[in-house]
Amino acid sequence: MQILEKSNARVVPQSCIFPLTADLGFEQGGGVQAFGNDSKKQAQHFLSAMIYHRLWLGKKQQWGWTIGGGLIRNPGRYLILLTAGQGSISQNPGDPFDGWDASTSIQYMPNDFMTIGIEFASRHTNTPYFSGRGGVTSANGWNAPIGDPKTYQADLVKDENRLIFSSIFRF
């Protein structure tokens, strides 16, 4: 979508997009039901959505800026990826997993073969899920007796903030 005309006098936005994604998944049977909890069956579904805004800048559209975020509601931890270490996160029906994230990034694309970028991402969940300062494996890589995978507890946290520098080269 064209939003502003090109100008030789200054750098102006050239085009933008607004992608929106939503997902729904569920499990039924085996002691769980898709929606609604009752005394015999727990809800096993997930709902998620995200929206981003991408804006290209400059006369040659060599600069890009993206901002956006998303959320997830998962009352039964249906399809949650397990983290390392014993007992780090359960997949028990009825254990909720809720989270959200937001990010912004700037990319410079001097030609069709190279992209340089910087991104800030902030992610949050209601249960410890992200790798904390202590990591997700023991100091000796899970070798007994220090890192016995049967007893090792990963250092997980509910919040994660990252500053990411990237470069992409296409050949």
Residue pairs with C-beta under 8 A, 6 or more apart in sequence:
1 15
1 16
1 17
2 14
2 15
3 13
3 14
3 15
3 16
4 12
4 13
4 14
5 12
6 12
6 14
6 59
8 59
11 57
11 58
11 59
11 63
12 57
13 55
13 56
13 57
14 56
14 57
14 58
14 59
14 61
15 55
15 56
15 61
16 53
16 54
16 55
16 56
17 53
17 54
18 51
18 52
18 53
18 54
19 51
19 52
19 54
20 49
20 50
20 51
21 49
21 50
21 51
21 70
22 47
22 48
22 49
23 46
23 47
23 48
23 49
24 45
24 46
24 47
25 45
25 46
25 78
25 79
26 34
26 35
26 44
26 45
26 46
26 78
27 34
27 44
27 45
27 76
27 78
28 34
28 44
31 40
31 41
31 42
31 93
32 41
32 42
32 43
32 44
32 76
32 93
33 41
33 42
33 43
33 44
34 43
34 44
34 45
35 43
35 45
36 43
37 43
37 75
37 94
42 75
42 76
42 93
42 94
43 75
43 76
43 93
43 94
44 75
44 76
44 78
44 93
45 74
45 75
45 76
45 78
46 72
46 73
46 74
46 78
46 79
47 72
47 73
47 74
48 70
48 71
48 72
48 73
49 70
49 71
50 68
50 69
50 70
50 71
51 68
51 69
51 70
52 66
52 67
52 68
52 69
53 66
53 67
53 68
54 64
54 65
54 66
55 64
55 65
55 66
56 63
56 64
57 63
57 64
57 65
61 109
62 108
62 109
62 110
63 106
63 107
63 108
63 109
64 106
64 107
64 109
65 104
65 105
65 106
65 107
66 103
66 104
66 105
66 107
67 103
67 104
67 105
68 102
68 103
68 104
69 100
69 101
69 102
69 103
70 100
70 101
71 98
71 99
71 100
71 101
72 97
72 98
72 99
72 100
73 98
74 80
74 96
74 97
74 98
75 94
75 96
75 97
76 93
76 94
76 95
76 96
77 89
77 90
77 91
77 92
77 93
77 95
77 96
77 97
80 89
80 91
80 97
82 88
82 89
82 91
83 89
83 129
83 131
83 136
83 154
83 156
84 136
84 137
84 154
85 136
85 137
85 149
85 152
85 153
85 154
85 156
86 149
86 150
86 151
86 152
86 153
87 153
88 128
88 136
88 153
88 154
88 156
89 127
89 128
89 129
89 156
95 127
96 126
96 127
97 125
97 126
97 127
97 129
98 125
98 126
99 123
99 124
99 125
99 126
99 129
100 123
100 124
101 121
101 122
101 123
101 124
102 121
102 122
103 119
103 120
103 121
103 122
104 119
104 120
105 117
105 118
105 119
105 120
105 164
106 117
106 118
106 119
107 115
107 116
107 117
108 115
108 116
108 117
109 115
109 116
110 116
112 170
113 169
113 170
113 171
114 167
114 168
114 169
114 170
115 166
115 167
115 168
116 166
116 167
116 168
117 164
117 165
117 166
117 167
117 168
118 163
118 164
118 165
118 166
119 162
119 163
119 164
119 166
120 161
120 162
120 163
120 164
121 160
121 161
121 162
121 164
122 159
122 160
122 161
122 162
123 130
123 159
123 160
123 161
124 158
124 159
124 160
125 158
126 158
127 158
128 156
128 157
128 158
129 156
129 157
129 158
130 156
130 157
130 158
130 159
130 160
131 154
131 155
131 156
131 157
131 160
132 154
132 155
132 156
132 157
133 155
134 154
134 155
135 154
135 155
136 154
136 155
136 156
137 147
137 152
137 154
138 146
138 147
138 152
139 146
139 147
140 146
140 147
141 147
142 148
142 149
142 152
